[in-house]
Amino acid sequence: MGSSVNAIVTPWIATLTNNDPVIPFLVGFVLCAISGLANFGSVWGEKLTKAADDDEEVSLGMITRLPRHFWYLCALCVLMYGAILPFNNIAQPLFVATYLLLVVIFYFLFAVSDSEGSMSIG
């Protein structure tokens, strides 16, 4: 759902800011920060309710004691959403605009070769 909202909202923000790349970046950063704070707040609230029952001390330092694999997973998610998914949104138009003639020639050559039986695809 987030990628769909991004695909709709990003062109709108770019139009409003005259294609200035800084403002959409800041909007995304602020939304990411709000999301992160909301998640930490949710965990903090859950820990407080459990702490009241279990008399366990709650501190922000508990975050640093999470397993290393958890942080690797977090970094992987950030990298994926920050690098791969935005590229997927612009890749097709970029490749079509850049390589359309080559794609048409390549397709024509393979379609003709395949119909003559001299070369098959797949």
PyMOL commands that set and color helices and strands:
alter all, ss='L'
color gray80, all
select helices_A, chain A and resi 2-16+22-54+60-65+68-116
alter helices_A, ss='H'
color red, helices_A
deselect
rebuild
show_as cartoon
